[in-house]
Amino acid sequence: MAVVDLIAEETGIGPLELDPLYNAVDPEALDAICADSSGFSRFKFEYAGHTVVIDGTDDGVEISLEPVTIGANGSSGFADSGPSA
């Protein structure tokens, strides 16, 4: 799956060493959302220390990563690092 491969490439961790994607999101639901006919515009979820952003485009989907950050007050968010794939 593209998400696991992108995280593995970004972190240098082998895809089989990462937690299963289904612990973060239902892969079948993710496939359905990313289908050309679903009409979604953006979907975000956290996986392996990153916020995965999937944007619907005219040409299909674009997957990018945003590192999860922890603020001084303990709140989590993300830092925008731009498209990664």
PDB file as gemmi writes it, atoms N, CA and C in Angstrom:
CRYST1    1.000    1.000    1.000  90.00  90.00  90.00 P 1                      
ATOM      1  N   MET A   1       0.846  -1.181   0.000  1.00  0.00           N  
ATOM      2  CA  MET A   1       0.000   0.000   0.000  1.00  0.00           C  
ATOM      3  C   MET A   1       0.886   1.236   0.000  1.00  0.00           C  
ATOM      4  N   ALA A   2       0.469   2.244  -0.693  1.00  0.00           N  
ATOM      5  CA  ALA A   2       1.251   3.461  -0.876  1.00  0.00           C  
ATOM      6  C   ALA A   2       1.551   4.169   0.438  1.00  0.00           C  
ATOM      7  N   VAL A   3       0.616   4.179   1.369  1.00  0.00           N  
ATOM      8  CA  VAL A   3       0.833   4.867   2.643  1.00  0.00           C  
ATOM      9  C   VAL A   3       1.971   4.211   3.416  1.00  0.00           C  
ATOM     10  N   VAL A   4       1.946   2.912   3.529  1.00  0.00           N  
ATOM     11  CA  VAL A   4       2.988   2.193   4.265  1.00  0.00           C  
ATOM     12  C   VAL A   4       4.341   2.384   3.594  1.00  0.00           C  
ATOM     13  N   ASP A   5       4.381   2.299   2.277  1.00  0.00           N  
ATOM     14  CA  ASP A   5       5.639   2.491   1.553  1.00  0.00           C  
ATOM     15  C   ASP A   5       6.186   3.898   1.749  1.00  0.00           C  
ATOM     16  N   LEU A   6       5.317   4.897   1.742  1.00  0.00           N  
ATOM     17  CA  LEU A   6       5.757   6.279   1.926  1.00  0.00           C  
ATOM     18  C   LEU A   6       6.311   6.494   3.335  1.00  0.00           C  
ATOM     19  N   ILE A   7       5.633   5.969   4.349  1.00  0.00           N  
ATOM     20  CA  ILE A   7       6.119   6.079   5.731  1.00  0.00           C  
ATOM     21  C   ILE A   7       7.452   5.352   5.876  1.00  0.00           C  
ATOM     22  N   ALA A   8       7.555   4.167   5.295  1.00  0.00           N  
ATOM     23  CA  ALA A   8       8.806   3.396   5.380  1.00  0.00           C  
ATOM     24  C   ALA A   8       9.954   4.174   4.746  1.00  0.00           C  
ATOM     25  N   GLU A   9       9.709   4.768   3.604  1.00  0.00           N  
ATOM     26  CA  GLU A   9      10.748   5.549   2.924  1.00  0.00           C  
ATOM     27  C   GLU A   9      11.136   6.775   3.750  1.00  0.00           C  
ATOM     28  N   GLU A  10      10.152   7.454   4.319  1.00  0.00           N  
ATOM     29  CA  GLU A  10      10.398   8.663   5.103  1.00  0.00           C  
ATOM     30  C   GLU A  10      11.164   8.367   6.386  1.00  0.00           C  
ATOM     31  N   THR A  11      10.843   7.255   7.048  1.00  0.00           N  
ATOM     32  CA  THR A  11      11.444   6.952   8.347  1.00  0.00           C  
ATOM     33  C   THR A  11      12.661   6.044   8.268  1.00  0.00           C  
ATOM     34  N   GLY A  12      12.839   5.350   7.140  1.00  0.00           N  
ATOM     35  CA  GLY A  12      13.934   4.405   7.025  1.00  0.00           C  
ATOM     36  C   GLY A  12      13.649   3.082   7.724  1.00  0.00           C  
ATOM     37  N   ILE A  13      12.399   2.876   8.094  1.00  0.00           N  
ATOM     38  CA  ILE A  13      11.978   1.632   8.743  1.00  0.00           C  
ATOM     39  C   ILE A  13      11.331   0.751   7.681  1.00  0.00           C  
ATOM     40  N   GLY A  14      11.654  -0.524   7.680  1.00  0.00           N  
ATOM     41  CA  GLY A  14      11.068  -1.439   6.712  1.00  0.00           C  
ATOM     42  C   GLY A  14       9.558  -1.526   6.852  1.00  0.00           C  
ATOM     43  N   PRO A  15       8.840  -1.665   5.749  1.00  0.00           N  
ATOM     44  CA  PRO A  15       7.380  -1.728   5.801  1.00  0.00           C  
ATOM     45  C   PRO A  15       6.850  -2.818   6.735  1.00  0.00           C  
ATOM     46  N   LEU A  16       7.544  -3.934   6.818  1.00  0.00           N  
ATOM     47  CA  LEU A  16       7.084  -5.021   7.676  1.00  0.00           C  
ATOM     48  C   LEU A  16       7.359  -4.759   9.159  1.00  0.00           C  
ATOM     49  N   GLU A  17       8.211  -3.782   9.446  1.00  0.00           N  
ATOM     50  CA  GLU A  17       8.517  -3.426  10.826  1.00  0.00           C  
ATOM     51  C   GLU A  17       7.543  -2.400  11.401  1.00  0.00           C  
ATOM     52  N   LEU A  18       6.769  -1.738  10.548  1.00  0.00           N  
ATOM     53  CA  LEU A  18       5.792  -0.750  10.992  1.00  0.00           C  
ATOM     54  C   LEU A  18       4.563  -1.448  11.561  1.00  0.00           C  
ATOM     55  N   ASP A  19       3.853  -0.750  12.457  1.00  0.00           N  
ATOM     56  CA  ASP A  19       2.574  -1.273  12.935  1.00  0.00           C  
ATOM     57  C   ASP A  19       1.650  -1.454  11.740  1.00  0.00           C  
ATOM     58  N   PRO A  20       0.765  -2.427  11.799  1.00  0.00           N  
ATOM     59  CA  PRO A  20      -0.173  -2.611  10.688  1.00  0.00           C  
ATOM     60  C   PRO A  20      -1.017  -1.350  10.469  1.00  0.00           C  
ATOM     61  N   LEU A  21      -1.232  -1.010   9.223  1.00  0.00           N  
ATOM     62  CA  LEU A  21      -2.011   0.181   8.879  1.00  0.00           C  
ATOM     63  C   LEU A  21      -3.413   0.105   9.473  1.00  0.00           C  
ATOM     64  N   TYR A  22      -3.968  -1.090   9.567  1.00  0.00           N  
ATOM     65  CA  TYR A  22      -5.333  -1.213  10.081  1.00  0.00           C  
ATOM     66  C   TYR A  22      -5.460  -0.807  11.548  1.00  0.00           C  
ATOM     67  N   ASN A  23      -4.333  -0.629  12.249  1.00  0.00           N  
ATOM     68  CA  ASN A  23      -4.401  -0.098  13.610  1.00  0.00           C  
ATOM     69  C   ASN A  23      -4.707   1.398  13.607  1.00  0.00           C  
ATOM     70  N   ALA A  24      -4.482   2.068  12.491  1.00  0.00           N  
ATOM     71  CA  ALA A  24      -4.715   3.506  12.389  1.00  0.00           C  
ATOM     72  C   ALA A  24      -5.979   3.844  11.609  1.00  0.00           C  
ATOM     73  N   VAL A  25      -6.285   3.049  10.590  1.00  0.00           N  
ATOM     74  CA  VAL A  25      -7.426   3.340   9.723  1.00  0.00           C  
ATOM     75  C   VAL A  25      -7.854   2.034   9.053  1.00  0.00           C  
ATOM     76  N   ASP A  26      -9.122   1.921   8.747  1.00  0.00           N  
ATOM     77  CA  ASP A  26      -9.633   0.739   8.052  1.00  0.00           C  
ATOM     78  C   ASP A  26      -9.177   0.810   6.592  1.00  0.00           C  
ATOM     79  N   PRO A  27      -8.269  -0.088   6.159  1.00  0.00           N  
ATOM     80  CA  PRO A  27      -7.746  -0.022   4.791  1.00  0.00           C  
ATOM     81  C   PRO A  27      -8.832  -0.141   3.717  1.00  0.00           C  
ATOM     82  N   GLU A  28      -9.874  -0.928   3.968  1.00  0.00           N  
ATOM     83  CA  GLU A  28     -10.951  -1.042   2.983  1.00  0.00           C  
ATOM     84  C   GLU A  28     -11.714   0.273   2.856  1.00  0.00           C  
ATOM     85  N   ALA A  29     -11.936   0.945   3.985  1.00  0.00           N  
ATOM     86  CA  ALA A  29     -12.595   2.254   3.942  1.00  0.00           C  
ATOM     87  C   ALA A  29     -11.701   3.269   3.227  1.00  0.00           C  
ATOM     88  N   LEU A  30     -10.403   3.194   3.486  1.00  0.00           N  
ATOM     89  CA  LEU A  30      -9.452   4.088   2.822  1.00  0.00           C  
ATOM     90  C   LEU A  30      -9.481   3.877   1.311  1.00  0.00           C  
ATOM     91  N   ASP A  31      -9.486   2.619   0.872  1.00  0.00           N  
ATOM     92  CA  ASP A  31      -9.580   2.320  -0.563  1.00  0.00           C  
ATOM     93  C   ASP A  31     -10.871   2.872  -1.152  1.00  0.00           C  
ATOM     94  N   ALA A  32     -11.980   2.727  -0.422  1.00  0.00           N  
ATOM     95  CA  ALA A  32     -13.272   3.219  -0.915  1.00  0.00           C  
ATOM     96  C   ALA A  32     -13.279   4.740  -1.031  1.00  0.00           C  
ATOM     97  N   ILE A  33     -12.691   5.418  -0.038  1.00  0.00           N  
ATOM     98  CA  ILE A  33     -12.628   6.881  -0.075  1.00  0.00           C  
ATOM     99  C   ILE A  33     -11.798   7.357  -1.254  1.00  0.00           C  
ATOM    100  N   CYS A  34     -10.715   6.642  -1.543  1.00  0.00           N  
ATOM    101  CA  CYS A  34      -9.798   7.053  -2.601  1.00  0.00           C  
ATOM    102  C   CYS A  34     -10.258   6.636  -3.994  1.00  0.00           C  
ATOM    103  N   ALA A  35     -11.363   5.924  -4.095  1.00  0.00           N  
ATOM    104  CA  ALA A  35     -11.882   5.541  -5.409  1.00  0.00           C  
ATOM    105  C   ALA A  35     -12.263   6.808  -6.179  1.00  0.00           C  
ATOM    106  N   ASP A  36     -12.061   6.781  -7.470  1.00  0.00           N  
ATOM    107  CA  ASP A  36     -12.314   7.960  -8.308  1.00  0.00           C  
ATOM    108  C   ASP A  36     -13.714   8.537  -8.134  1.00  0.00           C  
ATOM    109  N   SER A  37     -14.698   7.709  -7.865  1.00  0.00           N  
ATOM    110  CA  SER A  37     -16.076   8.169  -7.812  1.00  0.00           C  
ATOM    111  C   SER A  37     -16.522   8.658  -6.439  1.00  0.00           C  
ATOM    112  N   SER A  38     -15.640   8.614  -5.420  1.00  0.00           N  
ATOM    113  CA  SER A  38     -16.077   8.958  -4.066  1.00  0.00           C  
ATOM    114  C   SER A  38     -16.304  10.452  -3.881  1.00  0.00           C  
ATOM    115  N   GLY A  39     -15.591  11.302  -4.612  1.00  0.00           N  
ATOM    116  CA  GLY A  39     -15.798  12.744  -4.542  1.00  0.00           C  
ATOM    117  C   GLY A  39     -15.233  13.413  -3.290  1.00  0.00           C  
ATOM    118  N   PHE A  40     -14.354  12.743  -2.531  1.00  0.00           N  
ATOM    119  CA  PHE A  40     -13.785  13.368  -1.337  1.00  0.00           C  
ATOM    120  C   PHE A  40     -12.764  14.417  -1.753  1.00  0.00           C  
ATOM    121  N   SER A  41     -12.468  15.365  -0.843  1.00  0.00           N  
ATOM    122  CA  SER A  41     -11.453  16.360  -1.154  1.00  0.00           C  
ATOM    123  C   SER A  41     -10.210  16.194  -0.284  1.00  0.00           C  
ATOM    124  N   ARG A  42     -10.370  15.819   0.998  1.00  0.00           N  
ATOM    125  CA  ARG A  42      -9.199  15.652   1.876  1.00  0.00           C  
ATOM    126  C   ARG A  42      -9.555  14.702   3.014  1.00  0.00           C  
ATOM    127  N   PHE A  43      -8.594  13.832   3.343  1.00  0.00           N  
ATOM    128  CA  PHE A  43      -8.750  12.880   4.434  1.00  0.00           C  
ATOM    129  C   PHE A  43      -7.435  12.835   5.190  1.00  0.00           C  
ATOM    130  N   LYS A  44      -7.482  12.955   6.528  1.00  0.00           N  
ATOM    131  CA  LYS A  44      -6.270  12.939   7.354  1.00  0.00           C  
ATOM    132  C   LYS A  44      -6.403  11.890   8.445  1.00  0.00           C  
ATOM    133  N   PHE A  45      -5.276  11.236   8.764  1.00  0.00           N  
ATOM    134  CA  PHE A  45      -5.225  10.347   9.913  1.00  0.00           C  
ATOM    135  C   PHE A  45      -3.776  10.236  10.363  1.00  0.00           C  
ATOM    136  N   GLU A  46      -3.580   9.844  11.627  1.00  0.00           N  
ATOM    137  CA  GLU A  46      -2.235   9.692  12.169  1.00  0.00           C  
ATOM    138  C   GLU A  46      -1.789   8.240  12.059  1.00  0.00           C  
ATOM    139  N   TYR A  47      -0.524   8.069  11.646  1.00  0.00           N  
ATOM    140  CA  TYR A  47       0.058   6.731  11.511  1.00  0.00           C  
ATOM    141  C   TYR A  47       1.570   6.838  11.631  1.00  0.00           C  
ATOM    142  N   ALA A  48       2.152   6.063  12.494  1.00  0.00           N  
ATOM    143  CA  ALA A  48       3.612   5.947  12.653  1.00  0.00           C  
ATOM    144  C   ALA A  48       4.292   7.294  12.857  1.00  0.00           C  
ATOM    145  N   GLY A  49       3.695   8.140  13.696  1.00  0.00           N  
ATOM    146  CA  GLY A  49       4.319   9.418  14.021  1.00  0.00           C  
ATOM    147  C   GLY A  49       4.145  10.502  12.981  1.00  0.00           C  
ATOM    148  N   HIS A  50       3.283  10.290  12.016  1.00  0.00           N  
ATOM    149  CA  HIS A  50       3.019  11.283  10.978  1.00  0.00           C  
ATOM    150  C   HIS A  50       1.513  11.450  10.791  1.00  0.00           C  
ATOM    151  N   THR A  51       1.131  12.621  10.339  1.00  0.00           N  
ATOM    152  CA  THR A  51      -0.234  12.817   9.886  1.00  0.00           C  
ATOM    153  C   THR A  51      -0.219  12.549   8.392  1.00  0.00           C  
ATOM    154  N   VAL A  52      -0.991  11.559   7.974  1.00  0.00           N  
ATOM    155  CA  VAL A  52      -1.098  11.207   6.561  1.00  0.00           C  
ATOM    156  C   VAL A  52      -2.243  12.031   5.991  1.00  0.00           C  
ATOM    157  N   VAL A  53      -1.960  12.755   4.919  1.00  0.00           N  
ATOM    158  CA  VAL A  53      -2.960  13.590   4.272  1.00  0.00           C  
ATOM    159  C   VAL A  53      -3.185  13.056   2.868  1.00  0.00           C  
ATOM    160  N   ILE A  54      -4.422  12.741   2.570  1.00  0.00           N  
ATOM    161  CA  ILE A  54      -4.776  12.252   1.239  1.00  0.00           C  
ATOM    162  C   ILE A  54      -5.724  13.261   0.630  1.00  0.00           C  
ATOM    163  N   ASP A  55      -5.287  13.879  -0.447  1.00  0.00           N  
ATOM    164  CA  ASP A  55      -6.083  14.883  -1.146  1.00  0.00           C  
ATOM    165  C   ASP A  55      -6.613  14.310  -2.449  1.00  0.00           C  
ATOM    166  N   GLY A  56      -7.893  14.526  -2.702  1.00  0.00           N  
ATOM    167  CA  GLY A  56      -8.468  14.154  -3.984  1.00  0.00           C  
ATOM    168  C   GLY A  56      -8.100  15.204  -5.017  1.00  0.00           C  
ATOM    169  N   THR A  57      -7.615  14.781  -6.158  1.00  0.00           N  
ATOM    170  CA  THR A  57      -7.259  15.696  -7.239  1.00  0.00           C  
ATOM    171  C   THR A  57      -7.982  15.262  -8.503  1.00  0.00           C  
ATOM    172  N   ASP A  58      -7.911  16.075  -9.529  1.00  0.00           N  
ATOM    173  CA  ASP A  58      -8.521  15.714 -10.807  1.00  0.00           C  
ATOM    174  C   ASP A  58      -7.894  14.457 -11.395  1.00  0.00           C  
ATOM    175  N   ASP A  59      -6.631  14.201 -11.045  1.00  0.00           N  
ATOM    176  CA  ASP A  59      -5.896  13.050 -11.586  1.00  0.00           C  
ATOM    177  C   ASP A  59      -5.913  11.831 -10.663  1.00  0.00           C  
ATOM    178  N   GLY A  60      -6.641  11.872  -9.566  1.00  0.00           N  
ATOM    179  CA  GLY A  60      -6.680  10.752  -8.622  1.00  0.00           C  
ATOM    180  C   GLY A  60      -6.491  11.242  -7.209  1.00  0.00           C  
ATOM    181  N   VAL A  61      -5.447  10.754  -6.539  1.00  0.00           N  
ATOM    182  CA  VAL A  61      -5.161  11.161  -5.164  1.00  0.00           C  
ATOM    183  C   VAL A  61      -3.699  11.526  -5.013  1.00  0.00           C  
ATOM    184  N   GLU A  62      -3.425  12.389  -4.037  1.00  0.00           N  
ATOM    185  CA  GLU A  62      -2.054  12.775  -3.690  1.00  0.00           C  
ATOM    186  C   GLU A  62      -1.881  12.498  -2.209  1.00  0.00           C  
ATOM    187  N   ILE A  63      -0.830  11.792  -1.853  1.00  0.00           N  
ATOM    188  CA  ILE A  63      -0.557  11.445  -0.463  1.00  0.00           C  
ATOM    189  C   ILE A  63       0.638  12.259   0.012  1.00  0.00           C  
ATOM    190  N   SER A  64       0.496  12.891   1.172  1.00  0.00           N  
ATOM    191  CA  SER A  64       1.617  13.625   1.752  1.00  0.00           C  
ATOM    192  C   SER A  64       1.676  13.333   3.245  1.00  0.00           C  
ATOM    193  N   LEU A  65       2.807  13.651   3.845  1.00  0.00           N  
ATOM    194  CA  LEU A  65       3.023  13.411   5.265  1.00  0.00           C  
ATOM    195  C   LEU A  65       3.309  14.712   5.968  1.00  0.00           C  
ATOM    196  N   GLU A  66       2.788  14.828   7.190  1.00  0.00           N  
ATOM    197  CA  GLU A  66       3.064  15.964   8.047  1.00  0.00           C  
ATOM    198  C   GLU A  66       3.481  15.402   9.397  1.00  0.00           C  
ATOM    199  N   PRO A  67       4.689  15.702   9.875  1.00  0.00           N  
ATOM    200  CA  PRO A  67       5.109  15.155  11.171  1.00  0.00           C  
ATOM    201  C   PRO A  67       4.168  15.607  12.291  1.00  0.00           C  
ATOM    202  N   VAL A  68       3.826  14.704  13.171  1.00  0.00           N  
ATOM    203  CA  VAL A  68       3.010  15.033  14.334  1.00  0.00           C  
ATOM    204  C   VAL A  68       3.905  15.756  15.321  1.00  0.00           C  
ATOM    205  N   THR A  69       3.421  16.860  15.861  1.00  0.00           N  
ATOM    206  CA  THR A  69       4.187  17.619  16.847  1.00  0.00           C  
ATOM    207  C   THR A  69       3.424  17.628  18.169  1.00  0.00           C  
ATOM    208  N   ILE A  70       4.144  17.693  19.260  1.00  0.00           N  
ATOM    209  CA  ILE A  70       3.548  17.772  20.589  1.00  0.00           C  
ATOM    210  C   ILE A  70       3.919  19.129  21.161  1.00  0.00           C  
ATOM    211  N   GLY A  71       2.905  19.916  21.497  1.00  0.00           N  
ATOM    212  CA  GLY A  71       3.131  21.245  22.051  1.00  0.00           C  
ATOM    213  C   GLY A  71       3.509  21.184  23.521  1.00  0.00           C  
ATOM    214  N   ALA A  72       3.917  22.332  24.063  1.00  0.00           N  
ATOM    215  CA  ALA A  72       4.318  22.413  25.461  1.00  0.00           C  
ATOM    216  C   ALA A  72       3.167  22.049  26.394  1.00  0.00           C  
ATOM    217  N   ASN A  73       1.934  22.295  25.954  1.00  0.00           N  
ATOM    218  CA  ASN A  73       0.776  21.989  26.794  1.00  0.00           C  
ATOM    219  C   ASN A  73       0.292  20.552  26.599  1.00  0.00           C  
ATOM    220  N   GLY A  74       1.015  19.754  25.819  1.00  0.00           N  
ATOM    221  CA  GLY A  74       0.660  18.355  25.612  1.00  0.00           C  
ATOM    222  C   GLY A  74      -0.292  18.112  24.462  1.00  0.00           C  
ATOM    223  N   SER A  75      -0.728  19.185  23.802  1.00  0.00           N  
ATOM    224  CA  SER A  75      -1.637  18.996  22.675  1.00  0.00           C  
ATOM    225  C   SER A  75      -0.849  18.545  21.453  1.00  0.00           C  
ATOM    226  N   SER A  76      -1.495  17.789  20.600  1.00  0.00           N  
ATOM    227  CA  SER A  76      -0.809  17.337  19.389  1.00  0.00           C  
ATOM    228  C   SER A  76      -1.381  18.055  18.199  1.00  0.00           C  
ATOM    229  N   GLY A  77      -0.575  18.175  17.181  1.00  0.00           N  
ATOM    230  CA  GLY A  77      -0.964  18.819  15.950  1.00  0.00           C  
ATOM    231  C   GLY A  77      -0.039  18.333  14.867  1.00  0.00           C  
ATOM    232  N   PHE A  78       0.112  19.133  13.816  1.00  0.00           N  
ATOM    233  CA  PHE A  78       1.028  18.729  12.760  1.00  0.00           C  
ATOM    234  C   PHE A  78       1.711  19.952  12.190  1.00  0.00           C  
ATOM    235  N   ALA A  79       2.873  19.708  11.640  1.00  0.00           N  
ATOM    236  CA  ALA A  79       3.646  20.749  10.967  1.00  0.00           C  
ATOM    237  C   ALA A  79       3.535  20.493   9.479  1.00  0.00           C  
ATOM    238  N   ASP A  80       3.176  21.503   8.717  1.00  0.00           N  
ATOM    239  CA  ASP A  80       3.004  21.347   7.282  1.00  0.00           C  
ATOM    240  C   ASP A  80       4.355  21.319   6.596  1.00  0.00           C  
ATOM    241  N   SER A  81       4.661  20.172   5.993  1.00  0.00           N  
ATOM    242  CA  SER A  81       5.938  20.046   5.286  1.00  0.00           C  
ATOM    243  C   SER A  81       5.745  19.937   3.790  1.00  0.00           C  
ATOM    244  N   GLY A  82       4.519  20.102   3.313  1.00  0.00           N  
ATOM    245  CA  GLY A  82       4.261  20.048   1.879  1.00  0.00           C  
ATOM    246  C   GLY A  82       4.093  18.625   1.386  1.00  0.00           C  
ATOM    247  N   PRO A  83       3.721  18.480   0.135  1.00  0.00           N  
ATOM    248  CA  PRO A  83       3.497  17.139  -0.445  1.00  0.00           C  
ATOM    249  C   PRO A  83       4.763  16.301  -0.446  1.00  0.00           C  
ATOM    250  N   SER A  84       4.582  15.009  -0.160  1.00  0.00           N  
ATOM    251  CA  SER A  84       5.709  14.096  -0.149  1.00  0.00           C  
ATOM    252  C   SER A  84       5.640  13.075  -1.263  1.00  0.00           C  
ATOM    253  N   ALA A  85       4.469  12.943  -1.869  1.00  0.00           N  
ATOM    254  CA  ALA A  85       4.328  11.952  -2.939  1.00  0.00           C  
ATOM    255  C   ALA A  85       3.425  12.493  -4.010  1.00  0.00           C  
TER     256      ALA A  85                                                      
END                                                                             
